Every structure is written in structure tokens, then in C-alpha cells.
Amino acid sequence: MLRVIGLNHRSAPLEVREQLAFSPTQTNTALTAWKKQTNVEAALLSTCNRTEFYAATTDEKLPNAEQLFQFLLDQKSNPPMDSPWDSQVLTLEDTEAVEHLFAVASGLDSMVLGEVQILSQVKAAYQLAIEADTAGTRIHALFQAALKTAKCVATETGLHKHRISIPSIAVSDFALSVFERFTDKNILVFGAGDMGQETLRYLAEYGAKSITVLNRHRKRAETLAKQFGGGVADWQNRFEFIVEADVIISTTSADEPVVTLADYQKIEPQRFGRTLCVLDLAVPRNFEPTIAQCAGVHLYSIDDLQEVCNNNRRERDRETPKAEQMVKTAAAAFRKEMVKRDNGTEIQQLRASWTQTKEEELLRLFNKLPELNERERSVIREAFDRLLAKYLHRPLQSLREESSHEESQKLVEALQKLFRL
């Protein structure tokens, strides 16, 4: 049994998704809390555009969708949302849940169709589940299959050719609409994670030279800045560097704004009306939205990228059907394999029960026919074995091939009752 609940860019606006955004540290804390209260396997995927909680089990009843969602709210210390939770929360089970994760990992459910960064984020979510010890046989199998499927989609379709990620759109479509070039601009980057790294890569391609990286952990900032020939500044001095900045890319996982309107208004006179482009790619947002009202400030958030993303989706539609079919095929194969694993105990019990009956009947027959030689006994045994195999073949084949969890469970229950397993 598998269930996924969560919010994503299709189901909920940014201000709602912000309430359930988890940093890696918060994810670890949440999964640790989950481990203490249940044996149900779990993984938590939280990115700029989605927070999804995967729960799986083979021998214990899964919490329902409302209970899973409430757990996430409790971990964020958030009260229930004002609007009905089920109107914005994605809820999927079994085959649909498998297909969803495979599509997510393959970039088919991203704001930017074919986005490659999501694959590393799925890997990270899987690793966090392993570290928190909430990944059992189900979660291991699910995420490993999802990653394998994503690699197949990337290599066997053109979905990722000339790929465009969120940082790419932010730089090429938004920042370049404010400035014609970056060669003479002061670039300030908040955050030293994957998003910051990818953003810097695109900036470097456009000729950015004056780059400064700020991160709460200075060593990570130094590592990132070194790759692009940039400098590093201490986090507590960020306002001084905002004074001189032309472009700010913010990608931190902070729970609250790292720059408020009041903060900016204090340094605004020192900028003398110079244009500032802020690409706030974080969820929750790092810059208080009202800063956009200040003179000369062009402030963009994740949701502002949606229109460009939609255009990219149309351009890549030609490759989408092939990729989607690959995901469906892989998901169906995975579900069949899981059903086969789940029903393995019943299959073994049925086979063992019938084999025992066969041996008992053979023994009774051989006792009645003591004059049989070894060759004759062997021929009779082979005939019994073939007969048993033929009787078992069709019911066991049906049980193995049934991919619907509900139908499979009905077959298992029927076998248990008929043969008293």
C-alpha cells in the first residue's frame, strides 16, 4: 500500500506552498519524528515547487490523507489552512502514486518541463529517508525505480535537449530583461546549494565576472565561489553588499525573509536610485514581496516564471507523449513486481501445502505397490510433479500478473479461504 499527499505548483499558489516548505534539516527532523510514532515507511520531497510526503507499508494500515497532511502541519507548527485542505492537497494511491513519482523524477511534472534539477532533489529526498531510517523495502524499491526511469527518459527521449531550468529562465528571461549584459554588473548570490550553483553557471555563461556569494556556512560559500572565480562575504554583512549589488539571486532555505521591507528601506538611500534586479527563487520567499514597490526594484519570485515555463512546455510537447508512455510502462511494471512480492508468502504457502499433499499421496501409493523398482517410482513421481505444476500454474500466474492492488488482495483472500492458508 502506497500513498502520497502534498502541495505542488499545479495545486496551490506560492503563499500556500510556503507554509509546508521543508529544509533538509527540517525534513530530517520530521522523518525522525515519524519514525518514533509508526513503522510505516516514509520519504519527504520538498523543493521550490512541491512538498510531497510518501508513505508505504505491507503489513500495517496506512494513515489516511488527512492524517498525513496534519502530520506535516504539526511539523511546521502551522494551524490548519483557512481553505479546505483537500481542495489544494494532492492525494494519490498505489499505481497513481508510483506513476506520479516517476513523472516527477523524469521532469514531466515540473514547472519547467524536462527540468533536470528535480532528479538530484529526488535523490536527496531518498537519501534523507535512508539517513532517518524511514526507508524500508518499499521506499527503497520505489525511489530506485523512479531514478532508473528518469535516466531512461533522459537518454531515450529529447525531453532534456536544450533543457531550461528555473535558474536559466530567471537569468535569461528575467534578469536580461532588466539589464542588457552582466559583464559590468555586481552579482550577489544568497545561498550555496544546487540552485545557487546552477544560477551561477548560467550567469558565467553570460559573462558575469563580479560575483559574491553569501551563505550562513562560509565554507560552502567559499567552495561555490571558487568554482566561478567569485568572492565570499559574511552573512551578517549582506546589507552592505546589497547597497552595491545590481543583481541578487536568492536561493536560501530560510523559514522567514532574510531581507524585509524595513531592512531595504534603511539602505535604499545609499543606492541613489540605481536599478536592482532581485530573483527570489526560494520557497519560502527570501525577500519580502513589498520590496517590489520600492523605486528601481524589479523583484521576481518563483510564480513569476510560470508564463515562460508554459511556453517552454508547449515547445517540448512533441517529446512528452513518448516520455509519458515510458513512465506509465515503468510504473505498471513496478506495481506488478510489488504485487508479486506482496503475494509471495501466499504463493509459497499454497505451493508448500500442495507439495506436502503430493508427497503424502506418493508415499501411500508406493506403500501399496512395494514391487515397484526405482525407475518406475521415478516415472510416477515425475508425473505427480507435472500434474501439480499444471494445477498451480494458472492460479499463481493470475496472482502474479494482477497489478491492481484491490483485485490482487481479493485473489489473495480467496486463496486463503479456499485453501485455509
C-alpha positions in Angstrom: 0.0 0.0 0.0 1.4 3.4 -1.1 0.0 6.9 -0.5 1.4 10.3 -1.4 0.0 13.6 -0.2 1.3 17.1 -0.8 1.2 20.5 -2.5 2.7 21.5 -5.8 2.8 24.4 -8.2 -0.3 23.0 -10.0 -2.5 22.6 -6.9 -1.5 25.5 -4.7 -0.2 29.1 -5.0 3.2 30.1 -3.6 1.8 31.6 -0.4 0.2 28.2 0.4 3.3 26.1 -0.6 5.5 28.3 1.6 3.6 27.0 4.7 4.8 23.4 4.0 8.3 24.0 2.7 10.9 21.9 4.5 14.7 22.5 4.5 16.9 19.4 4.6 17.3 19.8 8.4 13.6 20.1 8.9 13.0 17.1 6.7 15.3 15.1 8.8 13.5 16.3 12.0 10.1 15.4 10.5 11.2 11.9 9.4 12.8 11.3 12.8 9.5 12.2 14.5 7.6 10.0 12.1 9.9 7.1 12.8 9.2 7.4 16.6 5.5 7.1 16.2 5.0 4.5 13.4 6.6 1.7 11.5 5.2 2.9 8.2 7.9 3.7 5.7 8.2 7.4 4.6 10.0 9.9 2.4 9.6 13.6 2.2 10.3 15.5 -1.0 10.4 19.3 -0.6 11.5 21.6 -3.4 10.7 25.2 -4.6 7.6 23.9 -6.3 6.4 21.0 -4.2 6.2 19.3 -0.9 5.2 15.6 -1.1 5.0 13.0 1.6 5.3 9.4 0.6 4.1 6.7 3.0 4.3 2.9 2.3 3.6 -0.3 4.1 3.0 -4.0 3.5 1.7 -5.1 6.9 0.2 -2.1 8.7 -2.7 0.1 7.8 -1.6 3.4 6.3 -2.8 6.7 7.9 -5.4 8.4 5.7 -4.6 11.5 3.6 -5.9 13.9 6.2 -3.8 12.3 9.0 -0.7 12.5 6.8 -1.3 16.2 5.9 -1.9 17.0 9.6 1.4 15.5 10.5 3.1 17.9 8.0 1.3 20.8 9.5 2.3 19.7 13.0 5.9 19.5 12.0 5.8 23.1 10.7 3.7 24.3 13.7 1.1 25.6 11.3 -2.6 25.8 12.1 -4.9 24.2 9.6 -5.2 26.2 6.4 -8.2 28.6 6.1 -9.4 27.0 2.9 -10.4 23.3 2.8 -7.2 21.3 2.8 -8.4 18.8 0.3 -9.0 21.4 -2.4 -5.3 22.1 -2.7 -3.6 18.9 -1.5 -2.7 16.2 -4.0 -3.7 12.7 -2.8 -2.7 9.6 -4.8 -2.5 5.9 -4.0 -0.7 2.8 -5.3 -0.3 2.8 -9.1 -1.2 6.5 -9.5 1.3 7.4 -6.7 4.0 5.3 -8.4 3.4 6.9 -11.7 3.4 10.4 -10.1 6.8 10.0 -8.6 8.3 8.5 -11.8 6.9 11.5 -13.7 8.3 13.9 -11.1 11.8 12.4 -11.2 11.7 12.5 -15.0 10.8 16.2 -15.1 7.4 15.6 -16.5 5.6 17.3 -13.6 8.0 20.3 -13.2 7.0 23.9 -13.7 9.7 23.8 -16.5 9.0 20.6 -18.5 12.1 18.5 -18.5 13.8 20.3 -15.7 16.9 18.2 -14.7 17.4 19.7 -11.2 14.5 17.7 -9.9 16.3 14.5 -10.3 19.0 15.5 -7.8 16.3 16.7 -5.5 14.5 13.3 -5.6 17.9 11.6 -4.9 18.4 13.9 -1.9 14.9 13.1 -0.6 15.7 9.4 -0.9 19.0 9.9 0.9 17.3 11.8 3.7 14.8 9.0 4.2 17.7 6.5 4.4 19.5 8.6 6.9 16.4 8.9 9.1 15.8 5.1 8.8 12.3 5.6 7.3 13.2 3.9 4.0 12.3 0.2 4.1 11.9 -2.3 1.3 9.0 -0.3 -0.3 10.6 3.1 -0.3 14.0 1.7 -1.4 12.3 -0.1 -4.4 10.1 2.9 -5.2 12.8 5.6 -5.3 15.4 3.4 -7.0 12.9 2.6 -9.7 11.9 6.3 -10.1 15.6 7.3 -10.5 16.1 4.5 -13.1 13.1 5.5 -15.0 14.2 9.2 -15.0 17.6 8.2 -16.5 15.8 6.2 -19.2 13.6 9.1 -20.1 16.7 11.4 -20.3 18.6 9.1 -22.6 15.8 7.8 -24.8 13.8 11.0 -25.5 14.6 14.5 -26.5 12.8 15.9 -23.5 16.0 17.2 -21.9 17.7 18.5 -25.0 18.5 22.2 -24.8 17.0 22.0 -21.3 15.8 25.0 -19.5 15.8 25.1 -15.7 14.3 27.6 -13.3 17.6 29.4 -12.8 18.1 29.5 -16.6 14.7 31.2 -17.1 15.4 33.5 -14.2 18.6 34.7 -15.7 18.0 34.7 -19.4 14.3 35.8 -19.5 14.0 38.0 -16.4 17.4 39.4 -15.4 18.3 40.1 -19.1 15.0 41.9 -19.5 16.3 44.4 -16.9 20.0 44.6 -17.9 21.4 44.1 -21.4 24.6 42.4 -20.1 26.1 41.2 -16.9 29.8 41.8 -17.6 29.8 45.1 -15.7 27.3 44.2 -13.0 27.7 43.3 -9.4 26.1 39.9 -8.8 25.1 38.9 -5.3 24.1 35.3 -4.6 22.3 34.3 -1.3 22.7 30.5 -0.8 25.3 28.0 -1.8 23.1 25.0 -2.7 22.3 23.4 -6.0 20.0 26.2 -7.1 22.7 28.8 -6.4 25.3 26.7 -8.2 23.2 26.3 -11.3 22.3 30.0 -11.3 26.0 30.9 -11.2 26.7 28.6 -14.1 24.2 30.5 -16.3 25.5 33.9 -15.1 29.0 32.8 -16.0 27.8 31.8 -19.5 26.5 35.4 -19.9 29.9 36.8 -18.9 29.3 37.7 -15.2 32.6 38.5 -13.5 31.9 40.3 -10.3 30.2 37.6 -8.2 29.9 37.5 -4.5 28.4 34.5 -2.6 26.9 34.8 0.9 25.8 31.7 2.9 25.3 31.1 6.6 28.0 28.5 6.4 31.0 30.3 5.0 32.9 27.2 3.8 30.1 26.2 1.5 30.1 29.7 0.1 33.9 29.6 -0.5 33.6 26.2 -2.3 30.9 27.6 -4.6 32.6 30.9 -5.2 35.9 29.2 -6.1 34.3 27.4 -9.0 33.3 30.6 -10.7 36.1 32.9 -9.6 33.9 34.9 -7.3 34.3 36.3 -3.8 32.7 35.5 -0.4 31.1 37.7 2.2 29.9 37.0 5.7 26.2 36.6 6.0 25.8 39.3 8.7 27.3 41.8 6.2 24.7 41.1 3.5 23.1 44.6 3.7 26.4 46.3 2.9 26.7 44.2 -0.3 23.0 44.9 -1.3 24.0 48.6 -1.5 26.4 47.8 -4.3 24.5 45.0 -6.0 22.9 45.1 -9.4 21.5 41.6 -9.5 20.6 39.5 -6.5 19.8 35.8 -6.8 18.4 34.4 -3.6 18.0 30.6 -3.0 18.3 30.0 0.7 16.1 27.7 2.7 15.4 30.2 5.5 12.0 30.0 7.1 11.4 33.7 7.0 12.6 36.6 4.8 16.3 37.3 5.0 15.6 40.9 3.8 12.4 42.7 4.9 11.0 45.9 3.6 12.3 47.7 6.7 15.7 46.3 6.1 15.8 47.5 2.5 14.4 50.9 3.3 17.3 51.5 5.7 19.9 51.1 2.9 17.8 52.4 0.0 19.1 56.0 0.2 22.6 54.7 -0.3 21.7 53.2 -3.6 20.9 56.5 -5.1 18.0 55.1 -7.3 20.2 52.5 -9.1 18.2 49.7 -10.7 18.2 46.4 -8.8 17.0 43.1 -10.1 16.1 40.5 -7.4 15.5 36.9 -8.5 13.9 35.4 -5.4 14.0 31.7 -6.2 13.4 30.5 -2.7 10.4 28.9 -1.0 9.5 30.4 1.4 10.5 33.7 -0.3 13.7 35.3 1.0 12.7 38.9 0.1 9.6 40.4 1.5 7.3 40.9 -1.5 6.5 44.6 -0.7 10.1 45.4 -1.6 9.0 45.4 -5.2 7.2 48.7 -4.5 10.5 50.5 -3.9 11.8 52.6 -6.8 14.1 50.9 -9.2 13.5 47.4 -7.8 12.5 44.5 -10.1 11.6 41.7 -7.8 10.6 38.3 -9.2 9.5 35.1 -7.4 9.0 31.5 -8.5 5.5 32.1 -9.6 6.5 34.9 -11.9 8.3 32.3 -14.0 5.1 30.4 -14.8 4.3 32.1 -18.1 7.7 31.4 -19.5 7.5 27.9 -18.2 4.2 27.4 -20.0 5.9 28.5 -23.3 8.7 26.0 -22.8 6.2 23.3 -22.1 4.5 23.9 -25.5 7.8 23.8 -27.3 8.6 20.4 -25.7 5.2 18.8 -26.2 6.4 16.8 -29.1 8.6 14.7 -26.8 6.2 14.5 -24.0 4.0 11.6 -25.2 6.9 9.3 -25.6 8.3 10.2 -22.1 4.8 9.8 -20.6 4.4 6.3 -22.1 7.8 5.3 -20.7 6.7 6.4 -17.3 3.4 4.6 -17.5 5.0 1.4 -18.7 7.7 1.6 -15.9 5.1 2.3 -13.2 2.9 -0.6 -14.3 5.9 -3.0 -14.3 6.9 -1.7 -10.9 3.4 -2.2 -9.4 3.2 -5.8 -10.8 6.6 -6.5 -9.2 5.4 -5.1 -5.9 2.2 -7.2 -6.1 4.3 -10.3 -6.8 6.5 -9.5 -3.8 3.4 -8.9 -1.6 1.8 -12.2 -2.6 5.0 -14.2 -2.3 4.0 -15.6 1.1 0.7 -16.8 0.0 2.2 -18.4 -3.1 4.8 -20.2 -1.1 2.2 -21.4 1.4 0.0 -22.7 -1.4 2.9 -24.4 -3.1 4.1 -25.9 0.2 0.6 -27.2 1.1 0.1 -28.9 -2.2 3.6 -30.3 -2.3 3.1 -31.8 1.1 -0.2 -33.4 -0.1 1.6 -34.8 -3.2 4.3 -36.3 -1.0 1.8 -37.9 1.3 -0.1 -39.5 -1.7 3.1 -40.7 -3.3 4.2 -42.4 0.0 0.7 -44.0 0.3 0.9 -45.3 -3.3 4.4 -46.6 -3.0 3.5 -48.5 0.2 0.6 -50.1 -1.7 2.9 -51.0 -4.6 6.1 -52.3 -3.0 7.1 -54.3 -6.1 7.9 -51.0 -8.0 11.5 -50.5 -8.9 13.4 -47.2 -8.6 12.8 -46.3 -12.3 9.1 -46.9 -12.0 8.9 -44.8 -8.9 10.8 -42.0 -10.6 8.4 -42.0 -13.6 5.4 -41.9 -11.2 7.0 -39.0 -9.2 7.6 -37.0 -12.4 4.0 -37.5 -13.4 2.8 -36.2 -10.0 5.2 -33.3 -10.2 3.9 -32.3 -13.7 0.3 -32.6 -12.6 1.0 -30.4 -9.5 2.8 -27.8 -11.7 -0.1 -27.7 -14.1 -2.7 -27.2 -11.4 -0.7 -24.4 -9.8 0.3 -22.6 -12.9 -2.8 -20.7 -13.8 -3.9 -19.5 -10.4 -0.4 -18.5 -9.5 0.1 -16.8 -12.8 -3.1 -14.8 -12.3 -1.9 -13.8 -8.8 1.5 -12.6 -10.1 0.2 -10.7 -13.1 -2.6 -8.8 -11.3 -1.3 -5.3 -11.0 -4.3 -3.8 -9.3 -3.8 -3.8 -5.5 -7.5 -4.1 -4.9 -8.0 -7.1 -7.3 -4.8 -8.7 -6.1 -6.0 -8.5 -2.5 -9.3 -10.1 -3.4 -7.5 -13.0 -5.1 -5.2 -13.5 -2.0 -8.2 -13.5 0.3 -10.0 -16.1 -1.9 -6.9 -18.3 -1.9 -6.6 -18.0 1.9 -10.3 -19.0 2.4 -10.3 -21.8 -0.2 -7.1 -23.5 0.9 -7.1 -22.3 4.5 -3.6 -20.7 4.2 
